[in-house]
Amino acid sequence: MAETVSLATTARTLRTHLAALTSAPSTAALVDTVSLLHAEKAALEARLAPLRAGAVKPVNEQEREMVDKEVRKWKKIEGGRRKITREVWNTIKDFCEGKDEVERLKEDWGIEW
């Protein structure tokens, strides 16, 4: 009886160990993964090489001001559109009978917030 219990315990331990070994990735899979990572690293290093060498042309003050002006312009446009959207939805909410109806309208119209 004691020997049966001991063998059952050993069998359970061996099954657990086998399950751990079979769930681990195979050596071939690990080699493939490592080679893909080396290729990705090489591609990233190639993209970074010009930046590290200082081959990037600095942006002059005139270009920076022009870009900043465009950013301010589009932020103002975006703010106006956001305000209009908020006003339209507030008007829609006033005529809806509950939050469920507003959510249904958003879903029907394909609006994701």
Buried (B, 14 or more C-beta within 10 A) or exposed (E): EEEEEEEEEEEEEEEEEEEEEEEEEEEEEEEEEEEEEEEEEEEEEEEEEEEEEEEEEEEEEEEEEEEEEEEEEEEEEEEEEEEEEEEEBEEEEEEBEEEEEBEEBBEEEEEEE
